Amino acid sequence: MKALIVDDDRVLADVVAFALRREGFDVIQAYDGQMALQRWAEEEPELIILDVNLPRMDGFTVCQRIRRESDVPIILLTVRNEDEDVVHGLEIGADDYITKPFSPRQLVARAHAVLRRARQPVTPAPKQVGDLYLDPNRREVRLGGGEPIPLTPLEGRLLDYLMVNAGQVLTFDALIDYVWGPEGGDRDMLRQLVRRLRAKIEPDPSKPAYISTVPGLGYGLMGERKD
């Protein structure tokens, strides 16, 4: 298993590399955005750990460039913890987001979690609940006969799980475990993901018609599946 670590802090990059090598990863490194794209194209890693604050090209831009051509799991690293940065990182296709400082053990656990999700089947069947139609393979959702709405990998994963369990309330922990895995994600990340998904599918996100909130318990998709 090959991992690409991208960080201009070479001491931290070496610490992360050491932790991953102990887990059996073949590690390659890059120290700026341009080098990251070059190493990704040359080495085709199965995992990318990507710092946001990079010289020559920031991590957000690198993530966007890679996402145009690949679904390789990407974990973003940053010293910033603003909601806007977290949301932006996930919107452009990052699979997880870790704020510095962090423990190498935490990062290794997150790495294994995103890799497990990447190995799961990627050909679920299309689903329909009411006038909501999801094509998980294209990562597109339609409302009635409307135009397809593109979804990020995490948005598609969440909506697919909600639609499979339409009419039921899924707990926060069950949703986090399904979308990110037991070692990744938290309630704040889930809340932000639901908010983004509602912004795409709800006629009025402030008064959800599809994704309902059960305070203190979780979320559920209203309606019944049409199989």
N, C-alpha and C positions, 0 to 999 in steps of 0.2 A: 504494500500500500504506500503510495507516494503522496507526500504533503508538501505544499509550497508555503513557506512562511515569508511574509512581506512586512518588514518593519525597519525604519531607519535607525532605531535604537538597537545597535548590534549586540549589546550586552543582553537585553531582553530577548532578542531574536535567538541568541545562543541558548538561553535558559529554556525557551519554548522548544527549540530543536532538540535539546538534550532530553526533555521530558517525553517528546514524541518518539525519539529513537529508542528509549527504554520500553516503549509500547510496541516496538517492532516496525515503526514507520521508516521509510526511506525519505529523508528530508532534503529539500533544496531550498535555497534562500535568495531573496531579492531585497534591495534596500531603497528603491524608489519606484514610482508608479510605472515609468517606462520599462524598467528592468523587469517588473512584475509581469507585464503583458508579454514580454519576450520570453521569460522563463515558462510562463503558462503555455504559450504556443509551442515551445520546443519540447517541454517535458510531459505535458498532458497529465498533471497531477489529479488524484482522486479527491483531494481536499485542499482548500486554500484558507489560510489564516491571514487576514489582511488588516493592517493598521489603516486608520482613516487619515491621519496627518502624515502625509508622505511628500517628499520633494518631487518636482517634475510633473507629478499628476497625483491628485488626492485619491484616497481609497474609494470614495463614492464613485468617482469617474471610472476607476479601474473595474469596480464591481459592475457598473452599467455596461462597459465594453465587453466584459466576459459573458454577462447574461444574454447578450445578443446572440451568442453562438453556443453557449454551453449551460447545462444544469448542474455543473460541478458544485458540491456543497461549499459555501463560503461563510466563514465566521469573521465578523468585523470586530476589530479591537480599537478602543478609543479612550481618551481621558475625559471626553465629554459625556455628560449624562442628561442632557436636555431632551425632553420629550420629542422635540422637532427632529433632533438627530436620530433618535431611535426609530421614529416613524419613517423618516426618509431612508434610512438604511434598509429597513424591512420592505418598504415600497419598491425599491429598485432591485429587490431580489435576494438580499442576504438571507441566509438560513438561520443565523443566530447573531447575537450582539453581546459582547462582553466589555464591561468598563474597567479600565485600569485604575488601581492595581488589582490583580487577580492572582490566584494561586495556580501553579502549573497543573495541579491535580484537578482543579475545576475546569481548566481548559481541555484537558485530556478527556474528562467525562463528557463535556459538550461535543468534542470532536467525535467520540464514539456514537453519541446520540444522533448527530446529523448524518453520519454515515449509515446508521441502521435505517433511518428514514429513507435515505437515497436508495437502499437496496430493496425496499418494499416494492410490490408490483405497481407499475405506472400505467396500467391500462384498465382502470375502473370503467364500468358501463355508464352511459349517460343516464341522468336522473331527472325526474320532473315532480315538482310539488306545486299544485295549483297551476298558476301561469308562469312559475319559475322553472326554467329549463337549464340544466348544467351539462356541459360537455367537459368532463375532467381532463380528457386527453389534450384538447385544444386550450384548456384553461379559459373557457368562455362561458358566460351565463347570458341567457336571454330572458327578457320579461315579456310574456305574451309573444307577439310577432315582431318585437323590436329588434334593433341591431345588436349584434354580439358585444358584450362588455368584457374586455380582457381582465384577467385576474392574475395576481402574483402567485407563486407556488404556495405560499402560506395561506392566502385567501382562498385559493381553490381547495386546499386540503381541509380547511375549516368548514367551508360551505358543503363540501362533499359529505363530511361526517354528520353535519347537522341534517342534511337531506336524507341520509340513510336512516337517521333516527327521528324523522319528522313526527311532530305531535308529542314528543317526549322532551323532558327537561334533562339536559346533560350537565353534570356538575362542573364547576370550574376546573377541578383537578383532573377529571376525565378528559376534558377538552385540551388542557395543557399537555397531558400525557400523550394524547393522540397527535397533536399538531407538532410539538417540539420534542417529545420523549420525556421520560421521568427526570432526566438530569438537566433539561433545558426549559426555558420559558418560565413565566410567572404570571400572576394575575394582572399585573399592570400591562405586560406585553399582550395578554389575551384581550384585555379591555381595548387597547389601541387597535388590535387586529379586527375586533368586532366593529369598532367605530369606522374603520376604513371600509370594511365590507358593507356596512349599512350605507355609507356615503355612495356606494356604487349601485346598490340594488333597491334601496328604499325610496319611494316617492317623496317621503318627508322623514329624513333620518331622526328628527327629534320626536317623531311619533311612529315608531317602527310598526310596519304591517307584516313583516316576515319574521325577523329575529327578535324574539321576546326575551326580556330579562326577568329572572326570578331572583329578587334581592336575597343575598346571603346563600344562594344555592348554585345558580348557573344560568345557562341560556338554552333556548329551544327554538326550533323552527316551526312556525304555525302551519297547519294544513296537513293533508294526507298525500302520500306518494302515489303516483300513477305508474304502475309497472306494466 
